[in-house]
């Protein structure tokens, strides 16, 4: 049987001390050597040694010492040695110690008295404590507060012992008298704590009689008062009103710890708007006054919880929350923006956007190293605001367009995507956006931003002047033709033989890129970094951004330029009456395309043009040479229509999610409703009345948390032993965030008493047992409920295994019954989540763990298979339903989920239908190995689909 331990000290097992050496040092007169020996003895005892021979030596040579350190170490030694024999009787030699403890309690030195009283708090043996009680009680009236506060704690721990109430019959009376006269804040807190734990009614009585003075009490005492209020209100909800007044009065306390606890207590006890508003104001005040980032993050978490339960109150405080953006920490800024974006309403949107604009402007100063990342967060926030409230778009779109040439590529991409969406949803802004885009196009430095901007120019330049400026801008950014001269080609060929071309930016990796549907494509272009001009200047020195990107070998961008020119030229035919001008522009366009093909096939660049881009440019050339009405319609109308369809689907998805949230029913049709107008209001303050009304509303709308479904409970009961075993055991498993609670029911099936019965458990994976198993005695045919707590530290499938060990009176050795293994399912920790396509692709590229599972199923329909995978992995499908429509024998979809521990799980399903059978792969990626492996096992187990 393991003993309880009240002391933990780190012990280096390198060179353990020898008992004889310790004994010699203790018998000597050298004080430092004695101290060292006592420390060594305590270390050895804590590590399981018994050292029985030391006891008498210590009594003879250490007890009489006057040194304070030695006396303190002696008390630690006495704390950890065995004071009872195997039958639980106190050892006779302990009488020697009793006398010494009594002397210590009457010692003239305050320190010795204080530490001895502290030691008594950890003694459980009544035989040793009983003779010391008069001395302990005398110390309650000592002049020194250090002794009084420890004497109160000693009285409390003695009173809490099994026979404590007989030993100290009138302890609560005495402590109440002490509390009435005590001046020291720490001793006062201990006295109140004693009443709170041992005589709660007296503590409540004291609190209510001194209710006006609570705000003047010390911080320590106020914390205990809040603890008492929480406990009382949990057991007796009817009396909340008068206690809430006390909490409100404590909100003005000088201590930040107290006001933080007050706010938490208010939220947990009451739903009255006044109380919630007071708590939310307190959190906002702490958010701005505290400099510690951890405190800010904790407060933001509390505000986030308030936001989900009391949104209407939080909406009024949105500007206070936004002030937290002044912190330089990115996590705090991200959390703040997440909270604020869910609180925007037509009333506050203008203020919020104005604040976000100011923050964007601040990021241009470039003092902080993470400005680019912060700017990206702000741009995404403004984007969301503009989608929810299109009328604010005009105020921000022009400011954001200044960042199209941002060196932080991610934030530039966010800006261009935002502009693309706004130009479609806000037709009024089209002309001004196009004009601004054509003016700033030359500043754009990243290929992906250029591609998107070119698409916008190709789709939304409608009038003659716009089309002409569009063509002119592209020509200007491409520079003079051709892209290289013949002499350079010869030089390049020679140079390539001698050494590879030196270019700071050409990333000639042919690593696969992930497309939006999750499939792979080979990308042999420059990466999305902002370019620097090539070291060997090909063509003109005054080259534009498109030219420089083309000369790094980015022919995908070349194909986009060709398509944009084609669209602009087709539109020019419609809006330009002069045929000569049209033909002139078309020939120039064709010349540009041919020059790009020539560049792609030359040896100036390290990589030739890829086939896809080549085919695309050739298609544009053919089209311009020979256009039909059908083709014109596809190029000038269908592209835009598919974009509009994509936007409307995105909106539809969002509205459906909101509808689904709103439809969760809290109350049953036949539930009882209270009518608060009929309530008696006698003697109730406004706050108490509000609180009562809110409780009634909660009851009516079913917001009080109901117990989990009983039928569901039965599904989670696991049988641990067989029906024919002498001991039958079954466990009910509850998974709650970071804890797993096993409720094990053990039934003795035999006709004899089982002694020292113990459920021994062991774990595999990232699971840890919290407490040591205890021994029980089980009467014949009786049962026992045993609880075991297990801590979980990461998301992976864990296994709990163990056995039941017991003794019977007629068999000498112990009997062991092996238990069935309990598998903790990863699905308990994973919940469906949403992220943007770009975030998904970024994570997919970053995460190092990939698990590839081959598809092996009896399901024949690809969509049905996808549904089956989503259901069995508890994930969310990010691929839009429209993208999965139609029959083509191939399906690719991305799934996403987040674990309780904040880890991301990414899954890509790619299946193909061949001869009526599905084949393909499911790829799982995550940051940690646990998720990738556990999800893979889960999918392998469930994908068959025939069970």
Helices and strands as residue ranges (DSSP letters): H 19-27, H 31-46, H 54-61, H 68-80, H 94-105, H 110-120, H 126-130, H 133-139, H 145-159, H 164-167, H 171-181, H 185-198, H 200-209, G 211-216, H 219-235, G 237-239, H 240-250, H 256-269, H 273-289, H 293-309, H 311-315, H 318-322, G 323-326, H 330-341, H 349-362, G 363-365, H 371-388, G 390-392, H 393-401, G 402-405, H 409-425, G 427-429, H 430-440, G 441-443, H 447-460, H 464-478, H 486-498, E 512-514, E 520-522, H 545-550, H 555-575, H 579-601, H 611-625, H 629-633, I 634-638, H 639-662, G 676-678, H 686-701, H 710-715, E 717-719, E 727-736, E 739-748, E 754-764, E 767-769, E 776-778, E 783-792, E 798-808, E 811-818, E 822-824, G 826-828, E 830-832, H 837-846, E 849-854, H 862-873, E 876-877, G 881-884, E 890-899, E 904-914, E 917-926, H 929-942
